[in-house]
Amino acid sequence: MILVIGASAQHRGGGGGHYYRPHTRVIVGVGGGYGYYPYSPYYPYGYSYWNQPYFRPSGLELKIQDIKADYQDRIWSARHDDKLSRSERKQEIHRLKSERDQAIRDTERNYHRSY
């Protein structure tokens, strides 16, 4: 059972002689709701919240995510390095992005060769 209490303070009318009286609204809703919650025992196993199949990422996708996260951290550090001039930072960021792309290509190539 869901209980929602909404309080609203509103003025009535426009002329003088009216007094302020706050109003409280209580709305009660009752619903089953089972089958819609993704972790419900009634929800089909292996399906996401939007009723689409959930697929575990492959080993290759996990490796690529790790590489991207690692280089994202390195790029952030290079962007915020005050010891470098602006042009040196841009060169460092460009170099890190190139390394990241090359590492992803190498990982994909090695993954497909091993299988």
Secondary structure, 3 states (H helix, E strand, C coil): CEEEEEEECCCCCCCCCCCCCCEEEEEEECCCCCCCCCCCCCCCCCECCCCCECCCCCHHHHHHHHHHHHHHHHHHHHHCCCCCCHHHHHHHHHHHHHHHHHHHHHHHHHHHHHC
